[in-house]
Amino acid sequence: MGMLLGKPYIKEALLYDKLPKKRVRCNTCNRRCVIAPGKLGFCKTRKNINGKLYTLEYGLISSISVNPIEKKPLFHFWPGSDCLTIGSWSCTFTCPWCQNFSISKVEPNEENSVILTPEQLVDMTMKKGCQGTSMSFSEPTTFLEFSLDVFKLAKKKGLYNTFITNGYFTQEALKLLLKAGCNAFNIDIKGDEEAVKKYCQANVEFVWQNAIKAKKKGAWVELTTLIIPGVNDDEECLREIARRICEE
């Protein structure tokens, strides 16, 4: 355990409660895992070490590239601009069709990563001529603490910040993201209640609540639904998603 705590990508989590018998409750995503000492949460990126919760991927970068903002996809936020995009490891969902399965289905590992500080990432963003940052590729909620520190620095430099997500973060996490300077979200609506429960092991209402709350708080929000045959491609499902977008 001592060797693990000495790694630069191991950092105490921001959102958790201490419970009896050195257990902890993670409040980063809406699974709110209760984790026993020495164990991992559902996402495999947060570990209870001696009664404290730690993220295992602070600045542990699996993927990094310069992308047009439209590739995020964000089509109506800073159109024509470029953003430095990063991802880490693992996910809070279990979607079997994941396009980035090579990193989203893999636990954090140093061997296949680049380790960066927030300062290094923001400096790289500016040197590459990008107008902003984007947390993407894997689910950025799993590396919330790093995202927050990057956003704060990027905001001071006049850069925009985006968060490409399944939307399963908690209201506490959303509050921190907005305060840190997150300007825009692309939130993935995977399907209706039944599909999200079956394939993602999640409650889609939390996703809708976050999309609505983020918009009300002034962030730019775009929604995406990746059409998967046999999962969310029936007309009733798509009409219901469209209705909620229009009415809520």
Phi, psi and omega in degrees: 000321181298319179296321180297317182293342179278353181283143182292339182266005175259119185217142180298135181292155180273325190245094174199158176248141173273134183240169178302157179060032177062019173281162176224154173248118178282131180245030181275313175241170187283006169286331180045057182301136169263119192241126178282160179306133179083357183255164179256157172282179181307320185282349180068013180249358182229131187230141174275112178243107178056041176085006174238147180264132181235142168277141182258010184216041176287108181075013179270097191263121177271331185213141177208133179196159173270126182229148169295145183302330181295339181284348187298312005260130169231111189263345185233021178235116182048051181302140179086357181268168176245149177225144174279120188249133178230158172222164177239239184223152171071187187198163176265355178246172183235026184306121181286347183261010189310131179287336181247041186301333183294342175242330184283340180257013184240136178288157179306134178212135184288328187300324184252026185234160166251135180258121181233151171269161175304321180298317179296320181293316180294320177298318178296320179303315182288320180295330179274002177075021180279155179265350182193182178245157176217127175264117192203203178065291169260174182288115185291345176301329181291336175243047183304312185300318179293317179302315181299316181292323176295313182301318181299315180291317181297320179301318179296333180270003179081018179266152173272162181227134181230154186226110185258110202214160171279355174077018185263015177289161180279167175297328177296318179294319179300317180301318179293320179298314181294319180295325182286341179115025175286120184268328187213146176236138159251118184248130184269115173269103189289336183163199179277182184304315183294315182295316182293322178293318184289313189263334183251351183055048186214168179255111186295341180297327176298324180293312178299317180301319180292321178298315180295315182295317180299318179296316180297331181275001174102000177281154173279130183231126170239144182248144180230141170231113176280119184283121179243116181306130178084355181247307185219023185261005179281151186299321182299316180297313183291323177295323180292320176298314180297320179298315182294324177299317182289319189266336186253000000 
